[in-house]
Amino acid sequence: MKIVAISDTHSMHDSVEVPDGDVLIHAGDFSGRGSRDDLEEFLDLEEFLEWFGKFPHKNKILVAGNHDWCFENSRRDEAIAMTKEVCTYLEDSSIVIDGIKFYGAPWQPEFCNWAFNVPRGSELAAKWAKIEDDTNVLITHGPPHKILDLCPGGYVGCEDLLEAVLKLPKLKYHIFGHIHESYGIEKFLDVTYVNASNCTGSYSPNNSATVIDYN
């Protein structure tokens, strides 16, 4: 299975070259505005889904990010319904494709009053406790602690997410974005971690899509 991972396109998705593959994943922050305004957010979602839907990948998966307010505000049910003809939206949920289980969750440690913010500690740990033990590919918006999470403010990934990930016996890949400055791939123990952020720290969409050959 060839998996193509992208993230943090921030309404500049037209600038991202998307290779062919079997599964296309967006790990959040398709929106550029990050506004609570329903109309602006739905315009972002409509534009993104039109772009996302044009690709021939048999399966497409979307996880929301902290800029994607349309999945957390008063019209979230409508936003989720809009995705159904284009992709599978994962929020504390999973999908099995050709025997491989993909699990997605949008949460990240609280900062700057963005969407899907949860305080560090027991409340955030409870979100990660929902991850299914037989997950093979985990998709979160934010990174685990000290794995592709370094930005000018230091290491900002989630400690409880790392603890949860290390307990998953069948996990092979963890895909995320959020911290643009740490785009790249890193292997730790038996898991390959992918920060798929397409935008750089200066919000230029210069980073390539990441292609994963899942054997």
N, C-alpha and C positions, 0 to 999 in steps of 0.2 A: 504494500500500500504506500502510495506517495502522498504525503501530507504537506500542504502549503500553508504556512503560518504568517499572518500579518497582524499588526496591532497599531494603535495610536496613529491613525491616518488623519484625524482632525480635519475632516472635510476636504482634504487634499488627496483623496484616494485616486483621483484621475492621474496623479503623478507616479503612482506605484505600478510597476510592471509585475503582473501576476503570472507565474509559470503554470503550465498544465500540471494536473495531478488528479488524485482520486477524491481527496477531502480538502476543502478550503476552509481555514479557520481564521476568524477575526477575534482577537482577544480584548476588544473594548476600546473606547474613545474614538469612535467613528465621527463623533460630533466635534465641530470646531468651536462652537459658541459656548457650550457648557452653561446654557441659560435655563432657568426654571420656567421660562415662558413657553407655554404649550405650543403656540403656533410656530415659533422659531425651531423648537426641538423637532416638531413633526416635519417641517421642511427638510431639516438635516436627515431625518430618518428616511423620508421618501427618496431623497437624492441618493443616499447611500444604498438603499435596497435596489434601486434601479441599476446602479453600477454593479453591485454584488451579484445580482441575478443574471447578469449577461454572461458570466463565465460558465464553461461547460462542465466543471467539476460535478460529479454525480451527487456528492454530499457537501453541504455548506453548513458551518456552525458559527453562531454568534454568541459572544458573552459581552455583557455591558461593562462600561468603564465609568469612572467617576465624572466624566463630562456628559454621560448619556442619560440626562435627567428624564427623558421620555419614558424610561422603563421604571422610574421610581415615583413619578408625580401622579396626579389624580387620574391621568388617562393611560396608565400603564397597561391595562387590559387591552385597550385599543391598539397600543403600540405592539404588544406581543402578537395580537391577531394579525397585524400587518406583516409580520415576518414570516408567517406560516407558508405562504406561497413561494417564498424565496429560499428560506433556510430554516435550520433548527435553532431556536433560541434556548440556551441553557442557563438556568438560574437555580442552583442547588438541585440539579437534575442531570440525567445522563442519557446517552444514546449508544446503542451497540451497532457498529458497522462492520460487517464481515468478521464477526467474532471479537472485535476490538472495542472495549468500552471507553467512551469519552465522557468525562464528567466536567461540568462547568459551574463556576461561581464568581460573582462580580465584586465581592467585598474587599476592602482594604482598610488599614489602620486610619483612624479619623484624623483628618487635617483639612483646614481651610473650608469647612462646611460644604464639601462636594457631595455628590450622589454616592450611595452605597458605602458611606462612612460608618465604621463601627469602632467604638473605643477598644484600645488594646486591652488584653486580659481575658477574663472569663467569657465575656459576651462575644468577642471575636473567635475565641477558641471553640465556642459552641457552634459557630458557623462551619468551621473546618471539621468538626466532629461528624458532620453530615456526609462527608465524602465517603463514597462507597468503597469497601475494602478491595473489591476486585477491579478497581479502576486501572486502566492501562495508560491512558493519556489524560492528564489533568490540565484543565484550562482555567486559569484565574486571571483577573486583570492585573493584580499586583504580585510582586515577587516574594519569595521567602527571605528570611534574614541572611545577609551576607552572601547571597548568590545573585549576581547580576542586578544588584540593587543600590549601587553606589552613585550618589549624585553630589552636587556641591554641599548639601547639608549633611553628608555622611552616609552611613548604611541605614536605609530606611525601610527595608523589608520587614515582613511580619515573623516574629519569633514563633508564634503559635502555628503559623502555616508551615514553617520548616519542621516543627515537631510532628505535625500531622502527616506531612509528606513522607517523613522517614519511617512511618509506621505502615505505609501502604505496601503490602508484599508483592503486588503484581505491577506496580507502577514502572513504566519505561521512560515516559516523557512528561515533563511539566512545562507548559507553554504559558507565557504571560507577556506583559508589556509594562506600561505605566511609567517606568523610570527610563526615559529616553536615552540618557547618557550611558546606560549599561547594556545597550544592544549587543547581542552576541549569543554564543553557545558555550556551555560549561558542563562538564560531567563530574558528578560527585557520587561516589559509591556506584550503584547500578542504575542511576537515573540520569538522563540527559536533560538539562535545563535550557530553555530557549527564551531569551528576551527578544521578542519579535517586533519591537517598536520601529515603525518606519520613519517617524519623525525624530530628528536629532534634538539635542538639548535646546537648540535655537529655533525649534519648530520648523525645520526644513525637511521635506519628505525625501531624504536622500538615501535612507537605508533600504536595502533590498529585501524582498520577501525571503523567508527562510524555508528551504525545502528539506523535508525529513523522509528518508526511506525507512519505513517501519517493516522490519523483517520479523 
